[in-house]
């Protein structure tokens, strides 16, 4: 069984933000306070370093969501 990262939840400044990874490997950033009802494309997940994933805009990673990939 293979698990892929599908979501990253960050916390800081008394609210949550997220990054969503699509099935194509593209990462999308969502922060309802700044992006409204849209997401910002951040590029290919494979090009992110660990340090870039652990913190973002002063917020710490607190939850990772995985999904099973059917082979």
C-alpha positions as a Markdown table, in Angstrom:
| # | Residue | x | y | z |
|---|---|---|---|---|
| 1 | Unk | 0.0 | 0.0 | 0.0 |
| 2 | Unk | 1.3 | 3.5 | -0.9 |
| 3 | Unk | 0.2 | 6.6 | 1.0 |
| 4 | Unk | 0.5 | 10.1 | -0.5 |
| 5 | Unk | 0.3 | 13.4 | 1.3 |
| 6 | Unk | -3.0 | 15.1 | 0.4 |
| 7 | Unk | -3.2 | 17.8 | 3.1 |
| 8 | Unk | -1.1 | 19.8 | 5.5 |
| 9 | Unk | -2.7 | 21.8 | 8.3 |
| 10 | Unk | -0.8 | 24.7 | 10.0 |
| 11 | Unk | -1.6 | 26.7 | 13.1 |
| 12 | Unk | -0.4 | 30.0 | 14.3 |
| 13 | Unk | -1.8 | 33.5 | 15.1 |
| 14 | Unk | -4.9 | 31.8 | 16.6 |
| 15 | Unk | -6.2 | 30.2 | 13.4 |
| 16 | Unk | -5.5 | 27.5 | 10.9 |
| 17 | Unk | -4.3 | 27.5 | 7.3 |
| 18 | Unk | -3.8 | 24.6 | 4.9 |
| 19 | Unk | -2.0 | 23.2 | 1.9 |
| 20 | Unk | -3.8 | 20.8 | -0.3 |
| 21 | Unk | -1.9 | 18.4 | -2.6 |
| 22 | Unk | -3.8 | 17.3 | -5.8 |
| 23 | Unk | -3.5 | 14.0 | -7.5 |
| 24 | Unk | -1.2 | 15.7 | -10.0 |
| 25 | Unk | 1.3 | 16.6 | -7.2 |
| 26 | Unk | 0.5 | 20.3 | -7.3 |
| 27 | Unk | 0.3 | 22.1 | -4.0 |
| 28 | Unk | -2.4 | 24.7 | -3.2 |
| 29 | Unk | -2.4 | 27.1 | -0.3 |
| 30 | Unk | -5.6 | 28.1 | 1.5 |
| 31 | Unk | -6.0 | 30.8 | 4.1 |
| 32 | Unk | -9.6 | 32.0 | 4.4 |
| 33 | Unk | -8.5 | 35.3 | 6.0 |
| 34 | Unk | -6.2 | 36.3 | 3.1 |
| 35 | Unk | -7.1 | 34.2 | 0.1 |
| 36 | Unk | -10.9 | 34.4 | 0.6 |
| 37 | Unk | -12.6 | 31.5 | -1.2 |
| 38 | Unk | -9.8 | 30.7 | -3.5 |
| 39 | Unk | -6.5 | 28.8 | -3.3 |
| 40 | Unk | -3.0 | 29.9 | -4.4 |
| 41 | Unk | -0.9 | 27.5 | -6.5 |
| 42 | Unk | 2.5 | 26.9 | -4.9 |
| 43 | Unk | 4.0 | 24.4 | -7.4 |
| 44 | Unk | 5.1 | 20.8 | -7.4 |
| 45 | Unk | 5.1 | 18.9 | -4.1 |
| 46 | Unk | 8.3 | 17.0 | -5.0 |
| 47 | Unk | 10.2 | 20.3 | -5.1 |
| 48 | Unk | 9.4 | 21.3 | -1.5 |
| 49 | Unk | 12.1 | 20.8 | 1.1 |
| 50 | Unk | 11.2 | 19.4 | 4.6 |
| 51 | Unk | 11.9 | 22.7 | 6.2 |
| 52 | Unk | 9.5 | 24.4 | 3.7 |
| 53 | Unk | 6.8 | 22.0 | 4.7 |
| 54 | Unk | 7.3 | 22.2 | 8.5 |
| 55 | Unk | 6.7 | 25.9 | 8.8 |
| 56 | Unk | 4.9 | 28.4 | 6.6 |
| 57 | Unk | 4.3 | 32.1 | 7.1 |
| 58 | Unk | 5.1 | 31.8 | 10.8 |
| 59 | Unk | 2.8 | 28.9 | 11.3 |
| 60 | Unk | 3.8 | 25.4 | 12.4 |
| 61 | Unk | 2.7 | 22.2 | 10.7 |
| 62 | Unk | 0.4 | 20.3 | 13.1 |
| 63 | Unk | -1.4 | 17.7 | 11.0 |
| 64 | Unk | -0.7 | 15.7 | 7.8 |
| 65 | Unk | -3.5 | 14.0 | 5.9 |
| 66 | Unk | -2.6 | 10.9 | 3.8 |
| 67 | Unk | -4.6 | 9.0 | 1.2 |
| 68 | Unk | -4.1 | 5.5 | -0.1 |
| 69 | Unk | -3.0 | 5.3 | -3.8 |
| 70 | Unk | -4.5 | 2.5 | -5.8 |
| 71 | Unk | -1.7 | 0.9 | -7.9 |
